[in-house]
């Protein structure tokens, strides 16, 4: 019988001596922030027909916005993504093969979750789940998946990021920050009324590439402790100025009913936070590495990293697996009641362990989508084609295109 202590020992024994535990630890922390943030800051309301609608406690408790500053750790995720990509890129035999391998690894789990949801929705509807609830659920499922598309694009830009790092060092990310600042000035400044509605979308690529470029420069040895202090102090000062002087929304996530959002697409406030987080991460790297030299702390980090795409793709499904059945019971505190009271927050915190348990159970089966799919036979080609069609149909439905 395998015990927990035995498992920890096996993980420790299989860890190469050169493994950068701090990078894995930072990635695990950023990964856990995604479900925690969505589960804590995302709620539902129940209409008269028994259908679920999205809601957020931040609409009522604006003072809780600092919680979103802690849980918005995509800057850290892109930072360590850039760092890790550099290490992998150095070992490549072919840039094309390297990129194809990474894209396929990201795409399989996304295709899996969207295909499963597309196949399940007709069954759920037949069982009495309202169409509005299905629309709400599909929107929640697909929201985190935008990250995969953006991450794929910035990964494809790794060769250019490496060149920029060699030429400009840590300052290679500065033009990206400047680009976002210009777009923010145009869409929020004195000329805002004359700007086209699509202008904000220009921020998507430079906004998320910023932290990735910092990670590439860090991986190339072009950002040291001095540069990290500049990032930490400069990012913190810019963050404070944007909030106090320029009145950016305090929440790092979208709040229903608000006309402005910081994250979709990213505003300059997101980059300021990413800069401060990146500086802190670089400064704390050695300390984190020493902490994770303890096998008992290192083992869960390994498990979380191995389940990264499962966590990202299926955590909303775990929450919906609780909320949708509860909607048939009427108002259930922390699940289907409006997130507008302290009682809701307490109740939601008590539900979160169940969400986590369901995610683990779902992950036992969903992780098969992470593994390479069988190829070379007609049956395998037919399965991939069917999965692709189902995924495309789900995306069209979830994005409100049908």
N, C-alpha and C positions, 0 to 999 in steps of 0.2 A: 504494500500500500504506500503510495507516494504522499508524503507529508509536506506541509508548507515549507518547513525548514529544508527538506530535500530539494524542493523546487527552487528555492532561493540559492542553494548551493550549486545546483546545475546551471542556473543562469549566470552566476558569478564565474563558474569554471569555463563557460563557453564565451565569455566576454573577452575579446582581444585586448591585450595590454595597451595598445595604441588607441583604443576607443575613446573618443572625446565625450565623456559622460556629461559634461556641463551642457553641451549642445543638445544632447538627447533630453536632458532634464528641462531645459528651456522649452523645447518643442512639446514635451508632455504637459508642461504647465499651460502653454498656449492652447493645446488641444482640449484640456479639461475646462478651460474658460469658456469654450464655445457652448457645450451643452448646459453648463451652469448658468451662463448668461441668458440663453434662450428659455430655460426652464424657470428661471427666477423673474425675468423681466417680460415674459410673454404670458398672457392669460387669455381667457375666453369670456364672452357673454353669451347668454342663452336667450334666443328670441321666443316669441309666443308660439312659433311652430316647432320648437324643440331643436332648432339648428344652432350651431356654434359659429361665433364671429370672433375675429381677433381683437384683443384689447391689451392694454399695458398698464401696470401700476404706476408707471412714470407719468401718465396723463393726469393722475391725481396727486401723486407724491413727487413733485418736482425736486424736492430736497434729496431724493434718493439718486439723483443723477451721478454723484461721485461714485456710486457702485458701478456704473457703466464705465467709468474711467479705469477701474481695476479689471473689469471683465473683458474690456475691449483690448485683446492682446494679439490681434492680427498683425500688428507691427512686429512683435516678437516672432510670430510664425514666419513672416516673410524674411525677417533678418536671419534666422537660423536656416531658412530655406536657401537663401543666397549663399550663406557660408558653406552648407553641405553640398550645394550644387558645384561650387568651385572645387571641392575635394574630389567629387565624382568626375567632374569635367577633366581634371588633370589626368585621370586614369583612362580616359576614353581611347578607343582605337579608331573610331569614326564618329564625327560630330552628328551625322544623320542618324546612325544607329543608336547613339547615346540619347538623342532627343526622342526617337521613336519609342525606345524602351520606357522612358519616363512618362511619356504621354499615354501609352497603353496602360501603364500601372495606375495612372490617375483615372483613366476613362472606364476601366472595367467595373469598379464599384458603383460609379454613377449610373452606368447603363443598367446595372443590376437593380438598384433601388427604384429607379424610374420605371423599369419594365415590370417589376413586381407590383408597384402601385397601380400601374395602368391595367394590369390583369385583375387586381383585387377590387377596383372601384365598381365595376358592374355588379360584382357579387355583393359588395357592401350596400349598394343602392337597392338591390333586390331584397336585402335583409331589413330594409327600412331606414337606412341612414339617409338623411335629407341631402339633396344635391348641394345646398349651401354649405353644409358641413364638409362635404367632399371637396368643394372648392376651397374652403378655408384650410383643410388639411393638406391639400395638394400644394397650396401656396407656401405653407410652412415647410413642407418637405423640400421644395425646390429652392427656397431662399438661400440655405447654406451652400447650395451647389454652384452658385455663381462664382464662389471662391475657386473652384476647380478650373473653370474656364479662364479666369484671370491668372491663376497660378501657372496654367499651361502656357499662356502667352509670355509671361515674364520669364519662365524657364527657357522658352525658345530664344529669348534675348540674352541668355547667359554669355555667349561669346562676345557680344558687344559690351556687356557690363564689365567683363574681364578687361577688355581693351581700355574702357573708360577708367577703370580702377588703376591700371598701370600708368595712365597719363595724368590723372587728376587726384588719385588717392581717395581719401574720404570725401573730398569736395566734388566727386563725380555725381553725388546725389543732389547737390545744390541746384542745378538747372531744373530738376524735377520739382523741387520745392517752389522755385520761382514760377514755374509754369502753373502750378496749382494756385499760387498767390494771385497771379494775373487773372485767371479765370474767376476766382472768388471775387476779386475787385469788380470785374465786369458784371457778374450776376447779382452781386449784393450792393454795389456802389451806386453812385449817382446816375449811371447809365443803365441801371437794371431793367427799366421799363422798355428799353429799346432792344434788349438782347433776345436772341431766339431761345426757345425753350430747351433745345437740345444742347445748348452750350455747356451745361453742367456735366454732360457725359464725357467731355474732353478730359475731365479730371480722373477718369477711371484708371487709365494706364499709368500716367505719371504718379498718381496718388498711391497706388499699391506697389509700383516699381521702386519707389523711394526707399523703403526699408529693405527691399531685396538688394538694391544696389549697395546699401550700407553693408549688408551681409557679405556681398561679393568682395567689397573693398576690405572688409575685416578678414575674410578668408585668404585674401592675397597679402595680408600683413601690412596693409596700408592705413589701418586705424589702430592706434595704440591707446594707452590710458589717457594721454593728453587729449586726443581726439574724442575719446569717450566722455571726458569731463565737459568738453565743449558741447557735445550732443545733449548731455544731461541738463546742463545749466541753460543752454540756449533754448532747448525744447521746452523746458519748464517755464522760462520767462515768456516765450512766444505763446504758449498755452494760456498763461495767465492774462496776457495782454489781449488775446482774442476774446476771452470770456468777459473781462472787465471793461475794456475800452471799446472793442468792436462788437460786443453783445452777440457773440455766436451762441447758438443753442447749447445748453450745458450738457445735455444727454449725448452720449456717443452713439446711441442707437436711435432708430426712428421711433417717434411717438405718434400714435394715431391722432389725427386732428391737427397736428402741427404742419405748417407750410414748409418749414426748413428742416433738413436733416443733415447730419454730419457724415454719415457713412455711406449713403447710397445716392449719388456717388460721394467719394471721400472729399471732405473739405480740408482747408488748411489746418483746422484744429486736429484732425486725425494725424496729419503728418507731424505736428508739434508733439503730440502724445507719443507717436512712434519714435521720434528722435530722442525724447527723454527716456522712454523704455529701453531703447537700443543702447544708449549711453550707460544706463544702469546695468544692463545685462553684460556688457563688455567688462565693466568694472568689477562685477561680481563673479565673473566666469571662474576664476581660480577657486574662490570660496565654494561655489556650487559644486565644482569638480571634486573638491575634498569631501564635501558632505555626501556626495553620491558614491564615494569609495566604500561606503558601508553597504554590504550586500542587501540588507533588509530594506534600504531605501532605493537601491538601484534596481531591484527586481520589478517593482511596480512601474518604474519608468520604462523598462524594456517592454513590458506587457502593453502599456499604453501606446508606445510607438508602433508596436506590431499591429495594433488595432486602430491605427490612426484614421484610415478611410472609413472603417466601420463606424467609429464614433461620429465622424463628420456626417456621414450619409444617413445614419439610422437613428440619431438621437431624438429628432422630432417625431419619428414614428413611435418611439417608446412613450413619449408623452401623449400622443394621440391615442395609443392603445389603451390608455387609462381614461382620457377625457371623453372619447366618443361613446364608450359604453355608459359612462356616468351621465351623459346627456339624456339618456332614456329614463334616468331616475329623477330628472328635474334639477333644481339648484343643489349643487354639492360644493361646499366650501373649499376654496382653493383650486377647484377644477372648472366648474361651470358658472360660478357666481362672479359678478363684476369685480375686478381687482381694484377696489376703491376704498379699502379699509385695512387697518393693521391686522385685523383678524384674518383677512385673505392672505397676507404675507406669511403669517404664522402657519396657516393651513397649507400653503404652497410648500413651505419648507418641510413639512411633515410628509408631503407626497413625493418629494424629490428622491428619497431612497428607493421608492417603488419604481420611479422612472429609471433609475440607475440599474436596478435589478432586471427590469424588462429589457434594457439595452444590452445587458450581458447575455440574457437568454436569446434575444434576437441575433446578437453577434455570433453566437455559436453556429448558426446556420448561414448568416449573411456573409461571413468571412470567406465562404467558398467563391464569392464574386471577386475577391482580391487575387485569387490564384489564377495562373494562366489557363485559359480556356482551351479545350481540345480543338485541334485544327486538322485540316487535310481530308475530312470526309464530308459527304453531302449532308449528313445529319447535323454535323457541327456548323456547317455554313448556314443551314436552314435555321438552326437555333439562334445564331448570331443575327441573322436577318430579322427574325421575329422579335428578338429583344430590341433591336434598333428601331423597328416600327413602333413597338409598344412604347419605348422611351420617347420617341418623337411625338407620339400622340399625347402622352402624359404632359410633356413640356408645353404643347400647344394649349391644353386644357388649363394647366396650372398658371400659365402666363396670361390667361384670359383672352387668348386669340380665337377661341371657339366656345 
